[in-house]
Amino acid sequence: MKKKLIPEIQQSLLRWYQKEKRDLPWRKTKDPYSIWISEIMLQQTQVDTVIPYYNRWMKKFPTIQKLAKANEDVVLKHWEGLGYYSRARNIQRAAKTVEKDFGGRFPKTREDLLSLPGIGLYTVGAILSIAYNKSVPLVDGNVIRVLTRIFNIHDDVLKEDTKKKIWSIAGELVPEKKAGDFNQSLMELGATLCTPGTPLCLICPVNSLCKGFKESTPSLLPVKKKKMEIEKFLGWMFLIEKDGHFLLQKRKKGTVMGGLWEFPSFREGIYDHPKLALKAKTKILCPKAELKGTVPAAFTKYRGLFQLTHCPMSKSKSIKPVLEEAEETAWAKPKDFKKYTFSAPTRKAVEKLSLSDSRNKI
Ligand code: SF4
């Protein structure tokens, strides 16, 4: 990179950021705890979605001490709907570590921060530059897009070498002063103007410095060659009902959506009939098992549909379901569902069948 480009890019972006930055709740503070929570929530999630979650979270857990002492179910409840629940669990484990090993004070060095669960190089860069104004780079999806375009980099960004190259460019660019604002300006540019697809180059503050714009290639960048292999499925979700109560299972930790509650669900859809599927997966016999539609599901590499099966059981019959992926089970009335942190497909099933509406009978 030509040395004289560095101050030009820094000044153009800082000036633009000062004028155009969006007014976001976590930008009103330099508190490392708040910056950390917002950065973890923003991973894989849109800003508009995060704002209400962030505000609720900070009201409930205003300090790292309150978070460390909170019940895990309450923590997960405040994350419900954001997905990737391991992030919430890691946040609480990290809060406990800060309490225990760092006297309740948020660490200030790269090594100490990296020792906390769920904190990687990106989050370290965000905390050190935004909260402590240290000259440390950060690279996320937005920064990758902006830098590959400004420097017209056509290498596969999923390759380690390319990642290293981008981190090194980000390191050269980050200024000694105003490092936090500069890092945020790169991310802001990626989120608002230098967006995926066709970027808004004509109003971009660095268009005169951008090689991708000059070569008319921004919409081709960044290059990503490897794709995650998606596994499709058609599975079953059983709404086993007895005396107005529904059987719920809390999934074992370490399984997909571990720690969340759901109607017993299975991704394997090889059975021809709901009764056969129910018997095979839970050892329960239910002659009245009946299909009630489907709900879509998407988690990690899985995309599919769960076939909603209502299984009304007679009051007198005692049942002992075998649920291999359950850490805990419960029988709950629909009016009490709000006490449970549900997986997304189960939440969709509750909404689809209007189960929370006490007048409804499926
Ligand atoms: S000129 Fe276009 S491609 Fe280059 S950084 Fe700006 S928005 Fe992105």
Residues whose N, C-alpha, C, O or C-beta is under 5 A from the ligand:
A	BS01	SF4	V146 R149 I150 L193 C194 P199 L200 C201 C204 V206 N207 C210 G212 F213 P218
